[in-house]
Amino acid sequence: MSSGNFDNSTAFGIEASANIRPTKWWSLNASMDVFSRTQKSIAERLTVPTSEATIDDIIVETVTVDNLAFNARLFNNFKVSDKLSFSAFGLYRGPQDGIQFNSKAMGMVNLGMRYNFIENGTFSLNVNDIFDTMKAQFDGERPFRQEGNWNWESQTVFVGINYTFGGGKYRALSRKQRDDNEAEGGGGFF
């Protein structure tokens, strides 16, 4: 693959997001975007396999690609009790056409839970990409036939325990005492 060589590229789109609380125990954050892109480029392609190609097998052409892309994200939080909550996150990235290659659609789903087992202490469990679908895939014809994919390590499990020492009461009291001292004219370097 080589970098883009665009004669002209135009793009515009719209994005929308919403924070919704359908019930007392369920909140969600949804967002989506749709954009249109037109790319115009001078491109080369081969008429024979690269191992047999000569300079005479290169075709130079002006290529225009019109593309409408859609992406969406949805985060859900489910509060079971004051101590227990679950979360679910979904992402979808639609297919996209380009001058050099066309990206295929991909998505993923993550699940998590959080449990406050003692005051200032939480247990967390997160599972990412539970269906193992977060894979970038593409194919193309310019400058030659190509297919590819990229699979990062998106399928992970996280288990954690978090404890916060103190409760912030001391800091709030210290701040109040400091503010009282400043009001009395104290402070300064000299």
Protein Blocks (a to p, Z undefined) as FASTA:
>chain_A
ZZdddfbdcdddddddddddfbfkbccddddddddddddddddddfbdfklpcfklpccd
ddddddddddddddddddfblmbccddddddddddddfkbccdddddddddddddfbghi
acddddehklopaccddddfbfbdcdddddddfbccdddddddehjhlmmmmmmmmmmmm
mmnopacjZZ
